[in-house]
Amino acid sequence: MPRNTLALFIAAFVMAWATVAAAFTGSLESRMAAKPDLMIEFEGFDEDSTEVIGHNRWQSFLDIYLVSDDEEQNLFRYAAVSDEDEQTLGEYIAGLTALGISQYNRDEQKAYWINLYNALTIQLVLQHHPIRTIRDIDISPGIFASGPWGKKLVTVEGVDLSLDDIEHRILRPIWQDNRIHYALNCASLGCPDLWPSAFYPSNLEENLEAAAFKFINSPGGVLIEGGRMTISKIYEWYDEDFGGSDEGVLEHLIQYGRKSLDREINRRLGSIKTDYDWNLNEAR
């Protein structure tokens, strides 16, 4: 092949690959920044219901395999999960999805959807382990899809649901509670910790408040070095859930930040950067 032709071929290949990579990245960013879009099938609830949903299996699973590192970040021992316990996790998920969730009150529903989301995420990682990042589980539909979030994984009340559906079409639009972002875990180091307690109506407020406080006061939530401020991309992807502006995000961070963090935020220099660590939240 003549040198000039080879050079043109290489240049064309590089440009084509850059276009594909940009589309891939854009698709991921678009997915992460999805707008709330109510799934009307799950609007129903029974406020008078006193029925209770058990999450003991999920709690036992967390007790065995969730650990904290030296920086008090919760990590999961994926490689240690036994076949029997993985089967038990599957049975827990199947039990949840068999329920007529619309017959429960709103607090039971909220806890149900959070626990189901987190259990499904762990199950997915276990099914594909070992992986470097959850984005390696490319099962979502679409040519530029990344990760598992768009794949229909379970059926609840006759409706096929993906992780995206649970987060963006049920939890976010129905409850409109930005602390939900601290409860849902995407198996990544940059994500708020997988919470060590199963969510129940009795501990919802306490756990959501604690999860918000822990993340915001961790390097993954807010990091200020030399006056330069970096915050989680969560606040970029879902800024509308945090006031829809930099000012709204900062107000939220200050609300849950320690006093020392509040002072650092108010003394920051330059623009605010965002970052996110997609590496798997695995205990090595």
Buried (B, 14 or more C-beta within 10 A) or exposed (E): EEEEEEEEEEEEEEEEEEEEEEEBEEBBEEBBBBEBEEBEBBEEBBEEBEEEBEBEBBBBBBEEBBEEEEEEBBBBEBEEBEEEBBEBBBEBBEEBBEBEBBBBBBBBBBBBBBBBBBBBBBBBBBEBEEBEBBBBBEBBEEEBBBBBBBBBBBEBBEBEBBBBBBBBBBBBBBBEBBBBBBBBBBBBBBBBBBBEBBBBBEBBEEBBEBBBBBBBBBBBBBBBEEEEBBBBBBBBBBBBBBBEEBEBBBEBBBEBBEEEBBEBBEEBEEEBEBEBBBEBBBBE
